[in-house]
Amino acid sequence: MAKCLWFRTCSSSNPYLPQPRTVAVNWGAEGVMDRNCSPELLFPCMTVGVMGSAGGHLSPEVCQRVRRLGSVIARKGYVLITGACPGLPHEAVRGAKEAGGTVVGVSPALNFEEHVLKYHSPTRGYDAI
């Protein structure tokens, strides 16, 4: 029995990227794409990484600028990716989430417990860690 997965491609103000649309991908019993589907319709979202210090003192001005950066990334329709740590990268996460963006954190931890207890890293504001 074939399965159909629905994807919403990301929006972008970049004229070189395709406009957002919803597409269906059909998968046959063997797990291969049905020939009625067009794989070129699936275009990944632009991803922007914000990396920086997870510790130390950040001035209010720096926090404001990085939060604004996260907001701009989200408003452009891009996905923000960070190291899922506190500090400068998390300020960008806050800005992106305030603007309704998608945020992915790549944690060095082996599991959620280690992420919180060993690395003392935040969990809120991420769509996936």
C-alpha positions in Angstrom: 0.0 0.0 0.0 1.4 3.4 -1.0 1.8 6.1 1.6 1.7 9.8 0.9 3.7 12.3 2.9 2.9 16.0 2.7 5.6 18.6 2.9 5.4 22.4 3.0 8.5 23.9 1.5 9.9 27.0 3.2 9.2 30.5 2.1 12.0 32.8 1.1 12.5 36.3 -0.2 15.5 35.0 -2.2 14.5 35.2 -5.9 16.8 32.2 -6.7 14.8 29.9 -4.4 11.4 28.4 -5.4 8.3 29.8 -3.9 6.6 27.9 -1.1 4.2 25.2 -1.9 2.7 22.1 -0.5 3.7 18.9 -2.3 2.9 15.2 -1.8 5.5 12.5 -1.9 4.2 9.0 -2.6 6.1 6.0 -1.3 5.5 2.5 -2.7 5.6 -0.7 -0.8 9.4 -1.0 -1.5 10.0 2.4 -0.1 10.9 4.0 -3.4 9.3 7.2 -4.6 6.3 6.7 -6.9 7.1 8.0 -10.4 4.0 10.3 -10.2 5.9 12.4 -7.7 8.4 15.0 -8.7 11.4 15.0 -6.3 12.7 18.4 -7.6 9.6 20.0 -6.0 11.1 19.3 -2.6 13.6 22.1 -1.9 15.2 22.3 1.6 14.9 25.4 3.7 17.9 27.6 4.0 19.6 26.9 7.3 21.7 29.5 9.2 24.0 28.5 12.1 24.7 30.9 15.0 27.7 29.7 17.0 29.5 31.5 19.8 30.3 31.5 23.4 28.1 29.5 25.8 29.5 31.3 28.8 30.9 34.5 30.1 29.3 38.0 30.3 27.3 39.3 27.4 26.5 43.0 27.4 22.8 44.0 26.9 23.8 45.6 23.6 25.3 42.3 22.3 22.2 40.3 23.5 20.0 42.7 21.7 21.9 42.5 18.5 22.1 38.7 18.5 18.4 38.5 19.4 17.7 40.7 16.4 19.8 38.5 14.2 17.7 35.5 15.2 14.6 37.4 14.4 15.8 38.4 11.0 16.7 34.7 10.3 13.2 33.6 11.2 11.5 36.4 9.2 13.4 35.4 6.1 11.9 31.9 6.5 15.2 30.3 7.3 15.8 27.6 10.0 18.2 28.6 12.8 20.6 26.0 14.0 22.8 26.3 17.1 24.8 24.1 19.5 21.8 24.0 21.8 23.8 25.9 24.4 23.2 29.0 26.6 24.9 32.3 26.0 25.2 34.0 22.7 23.6 31.3 20.5 20.5 31.1 22.8 19.9 34.8 22.4 19.5 34.1 18.7 17.1 31.3 19.6 15.0 33.7 21.6 14.8 36.2 18.7 13.9 33.5 16.2 11.1 32.1 18.4 9.7 35.6 19.1 9.5 36.0 15.3 7.8 32.6 14.9 10.8 30.8 13.4 12.0 27.2 13.4 15.0 26.4 15.6 17.1 23.2 15.7 19.8 22.6 18.4 22.6 20.1 18.0 23.6 19.1 21.5 26.9 17.4 22.4 25.0 15.4 24.9 24.1 11.7 24.5 20.6 12.2 25.9 18.2 14.8 27.3 19.3 14.2 30.9 23.0 14.8 30.0 22.0 17.9 28.0 20.4 19.4 31.1 22.5 18.1 34.0 26.0 17.8 32.5 26.0 20.7 30.1 23.5 22.9 31.8 22.0 23.7 28.5 18.6 25.2 27.7 15.7 23.2 26.4 13.1 25.8 25.7 12.8 27.6 22.3 13.9 24.6 20.2 11.7 22.8 17.8 14.1 19.8 17.9 17.3 19.0 19.8 
